[in-house]
Every structure is written in C-alpha cells, then in structure tokens.
Amino acid sequence: MITFIKKIIYFFIAILLINACSHKVIITQTTPLSKDTTAQTTSIDTTKIDTVKTVIKKTALSPFEQKLIKYGLVNVQKLDSSIKVELKYSTTDNFMHRDLYGNFNKAYLQKDVAEKLVKAQHYLKKNNPDYSLIIYDAARPLIVQQWMWDSVQVPDNVRYKYLSNPKYGSLHNYGAAVDVSIINDSTGKALDMATPFDCFCKLAYPYFEKRFLKNGKLSKKAYENRMLLRTVMHKAGFSGITTEWWHFNSCSRKEAQKRYPLIKDFSPLQEVSNTAILNHENKDTTRHKIYFRIQIKISKHKLSPHCPCFKGLRVWEYYHKGYHKYTAGKFKDLNKAIAYRNKLRKLGFKDCFVAAFDNNTRISFKDAYKLMEE
C-alpha cells in the first residue's frame, strides 16, 4: 500500500516537472537569446536610468508653464482636481479647426480667479453631485488672440462681438477669464447648451435666449442648463457676456490691466507653426506653397506701385473679388507676418491685416492650415 502511494506521489511530481520544463521551452522558443544577448538584457545601465529621471524632472513643467507661474497664475486642477479640463484650442474642435496650443493642455488662471472657480464648482456640486465644471479655455497668450482675430470669418464691424481686439487685449490674456460648461460625471457628456462652444450664431447669445425659448429654437432643458451654469458662476463672483453662454469674466479689463501682467508670448505656438511649415517643406511642394502677406490697400482701379499711398513700400498686387488688392511682405512663418503687420500699422496702415496665399492665390486661413499639415 505504501509503495502504491509513493508511486502516485512520484507520478504527480513527474507531471509537475514536465510542465515546468515545457514552460521553459516555450519561453526559449518565443524569445531565443544568445549568451551575448542575455548578458545585454540582464545588464542594467544605472547611468542611463539616472539621466532619464533627470530629464523627466527637468521637463515636468514647460517654459511656458514656468512663465505663467512666475506671473502668479496657478494650474486650476492643483486647487480642485474634480474640475475637468478640455482645452479646445489644444484640439481642432474650435472655430479655426486648428490646434493652437500644441502639447499645452492645462488650465491656468490668476490665483484669485482660480479660487473663484473652485467656489463655483462647490456650489454646483452641492445640489448636483454628479455634475462638474469643464474648462474649454483659460489663460490665453496675446499672440493666440491675434491669430484668432486675423482668422475669424466675420465682417470687421461685428468681429468685436466674438473676440476681443488684441490691440486692447482680452481678459483671457491676463488669466482673468474662463470658458466653461457643465459635464455629467456619470455619463462623461457635457450638458446640452443648444450650441457647441465657439459657435458664432445668435443661438449662442444669452441676449436672445428668451426670444429663442419662445419660438422653440432653444429648448427648455438647454435654457435651464445655461441658467444653472450662470447661477453658480455669478454666485462665485464671475460675470457673463451677452454673446457667449460659455464665457465668464472675473473682473473688468481696466482692473485686470492694473492687477495682472499681460501674457504675450507662447513658445509652444511657435513650435506648432514651425512644425507645420517644416512638414510642408519636406513634402512635394510643387502643388502647394503657402505664404502670408500683409494686405495694406484695395482699390477699384489699378494703382501704380510707386503711388505715394504705399509710403515707399515694395508692394505686390493681386485681383480678388472685383478689387485690385495690394500687399507688402511675404512670409512662410505666420508669427513673422504678424510682427511685420504690427510694424506697418505703426507706419499708418491702421487697417492692414495678414492674408494667406497658396502660391499666388488667396485662400482662407483654415485652408492654409490644412495644406501646411498635409
């Protein structure tokens, strides 16, 4: 009997050994390693690991974020991680259909402004635990404001309704304004506000809500959602505007100019535009060559390039939509074109602006961005 039990035990031990051996064989077959390879794999270069750790530590904050912190701004999610962030200008889901922020995707505001937003989040959560604020835009550099101003496809006389003129600066450029909505944490979806963020239609105007509610173009639910957003933001100390349901100011522009530094430059933007241009130049450019020129004058009649109205500038003429149009300068880099446009305005060309061209054909900024990114 004992002999029989011993045989059974030996039998199971043998099975276990066979399984273990076969497992080793499978590993050997799927990852065949020579002695040299094994030696390389098992050797750990601690110097490289330390270097990687150092790089990660140094690049934890971008130069732009460091500048924002130096200006007194804070990362909103550091104060309240329950506030969601989805910067629309760090995606193509915006009116320009262009990623303007590159890898920058954090919401920074002046500290006192961020604290107000945290209060608004608390007010919202108190009666609606499943809801959270979601930030679509916060601090915005002035150069991005300029890009938007030059690109928005609306008549000049109504452009101010949708964007602050970069000549005077937006409260976003001081970190004193925020674009927000409400998201349902359970579903991960934003509440219905009748229009998307960045919509330039009148349905987005709080000013016309009562009219659209009456004629049925604005649903009762969307109106209630807007009112909820407005209530918590107002209670926290923000004020809204009449043309955008998502935009809220913490103070007046005059007060912001006294209290906060203007955020002008934005290194990630330069990287984005340069990358797009570099990619464009590395491809076959026989079909598309994108340039930016500064348009300084239009006329029904052809003008001499030596006309005193051009103040000695070397101009390039093109005919477009029934007018002779005259430009100065030619740039592949939009940032340089904007800088040159600013110089021309100081020379007296107050209404000059940047125009985009594919070879010598005028195109929209939207099309220029797409072609540069192909």
Buried (B, 14 or more C-beta within 10 A) or exposed (E): EEEEEEEEEEEEEEEEEEEEEEEEEEEEEEEEEEEEEEEEEEEEEEEEEEEEEEEEEEEEEBEBBEBBEEBBBBBBBEBBEEBBBBBBBBBBBBBBBBBBBBEBEBBBBBEBBBBBBBBBBBBBBEEBEEBBBBBBBBBBBBBBBBBBBBBBEEEEEEBEBBBBEBEEBBBBBBBBBBBBBBBEBEEEEBBBBBBBBBBBEBBBBBEBBEEBBEEEBBEEEBBEBBEBBBBBBBBBBBBBBEBBBBBBBBBEBEBBBEBBBEBEEBBBBBEBBEEBBEEBEEEEEEEBBBBBBBBBBBEEEEBEEEEEBBEEBEBBEBEEEEEBBBBBBEBBBBBEBBBBBBEBBEEEBEEBBBBBBBEEEBBEBBBBBBBBBE
